[in-house]
Amino acid sequence: MAPQYKLTYFPVKALGEPIRFLLRYGGIEFEDFRFDRENWPQIKPNMPFGQVPILEIDGKVAHQSVAICRYLAKQVKLVGKDDWEDLEIDAMVDTINDFRQKIANYHYETDEAIKETRKGPLFKEILPFYQERLDAIAKSNNGYLCSGRLTWADMYFVGLLDYLNAMAKVDLTEKFPNLQAVKNNVLAISQIKEWVAVRPESEF
């Protein structure tokens, strides 16, 4: 009997979408449990560290979205061919998360005065710094982020992209053709294309 998978997350793409991409890519059936935000206070105490997403596999609970993605990538054969390629993929995913955190530091700041001081450095320095380097890496890998072929780093980046764009309020790939190629390569995969067509609408 096939394992039973259940993903628990808010009703958004964000950190849950790379997990969904990998599950769909592998043809793995899963329950996509999206709880209403008003129910979070009741759900939070039952989470391993008070955070989501979590993935349950036959009742066993996994937490930390990157660790979950890495596990699923092994299941669906999107990891490196050797330890060095795995290191490159892990480093790329960590870099994408650094990028996400720098955007989030601006987006989620509630003090408008502080937020305004972060705006210039983010848009004039931080975004271009990451965009230019990621685009160059994608160019050297023929439209992928590692190893010149599809890996879970591409799934992770494209799965997060709507969330990153929503936080930055710009299309982060618009002026970067090689990052656009990464996006297009992932979204052209039949399983991902089918998922995008049927997934629930959400703000990001």
Buried (B, 14 or more C-beta within 10 A) or exposed (E): EEEEBBBBBBBBBBBBBBBBBBBBBBEBEBEBBBBEEEEEEEBEEEBEEEEBBBBBBEEEEBBBBBEBBBBBBEBBEBBBEEEEBBEBBBEBBEBBBEBBEBBBBBBEBEEEEEBEEBEEEBBEEBBEEBBEEBBEBBBEBEBBBBBEBBBBBBBBBBBBBBBBBBBBEBEBBEEBEBBBBBBEBBBEBEBBEEBBEEEEEBEB
